[in-house]
Amino acid sequence: MARHNDLGKFGEELAARYLINKGYEILERNWRNRHKEIDLIAKDGVDLVIVEVKTRQNDDYGEPDQAVTRQKQNRLVYAANAYIFEHNLDINTRFDIISIIFKEGEPLIDHIEDAFLPHW
């Protein structure tokens, strides 16, 4: 597996632990629908939370959350709708981004709640 894939998987694990420590329930990891994927699906109280995790070794190319483009947001919304339909849910849903940058070997985690709204 490529090194950046290892970093991404490690970041997703850190993000899941972070959310669990905040009291979230992790429902799914790397949930797929066709060619679209959701990194983490969680519950925060009564809300369904769709989480995109972006991990970088440094911030040389900007903040990781800047990589969640409008196109990526649309893919997440499509995948979230598929998940909600597949599980027959009627639930408030939000889209969060967890951005992780390593500074001096330590992960700095930035959790952006309600990072974006669906674009229709």
N, C-alpha and C positions, 0 to 999 in steps of 0.2 A: 504494500500500500504506500502511496506517495506520502512524503512527510507532511504536506499541507492537509491531507486527509486525516492523518493521525492527530494533527493539531485541532482540526475541526471536531473530531470525535471526542477528544479530551475536553474541548470547550463545551460541547453539549453535555458531557457528564458533569462538569463544574456548574453549568447553568441549572441542570436538574437538581443537583444537591442544594444549590442556592435557593431555588424555589421551594423545595421540601422544607428547608430551614425557615422559610417565611410562612409556612403553613399551607402551601399549595399541595394538591394531590396530583401526581403525574399520572395521566391516563394512557398516554401513548408516547413512544419515542420513534422518530423516523417513520411516521405513518405515511404510506404512499397511496396515491390514486393515479393510476396510469403513470405519466411521467412527472407528476407533481408530488412534492414531498413537504411535510410539515415536520420541523425538527422536534418540537415538543408540543403536546396537547395536555393542558392541565385544567384543574378546577381551582378557582379562588373563591371560596364561599359558594355562591350560587352561579357564578359566572364561568363560562367556558373561555379559556385563554389559549389562543393560538400563538406560539412563540417561535420566532426566527432567531437563531443564535449565529452571531458573527464573531469569529475569533481571529486575532492577528498577533504576530510575534512582536510588533511594534506599531507605532502610528505614523510611520514614514509616508504612507499613502492616504492619510486621513483617518478619521474615526471609522471603525468597522460598520456602524449602523448606516453610514452613507452608502454602503453597497446594497442596501435594500431599496432598489429602484422601483419606480412605478410599475414596471413590468413584473418584477418579483412580487410586489404587493398584490397585483392582480392574480398571479398564480396562487398565492397563499389564500386569497379570498375564494378562488375557484375550489381549491382543495378543502378549505374549511366547509364550504357549502356541501361538498361531497360527503365529508365526514358527518356533518349534521344530518343530512338526508339518510345516509347509511345506518345511522344509529337512532333515527326517528326522534331527534331532539327538538325541543322547543325551549331555547335557552338564550339568555343574553350572552353575546360573544364579543370579545375584544381581541385586538391584535397587539402583541407586545414584541419588543426587540430586546434581546440581551446581547450587549456588546462586551467583548472581553479582549483586553490588551495586556500583554505581559511586559512589565517594567521591572528590570533587574531580577528577572526570573519569577516574579510574583504576579498572579493574575489580578487585574483591576476589573471589576465587574460593574457595568452600568446597565441597570434595568429600566427600560423606557416603557412604561405602561401606556396603553392607548396610543401607540406610536403612530398609527394611521387609521383612517376610516376607509371602508370599501369605496371604490370609485365606480360609479354606475353611469 
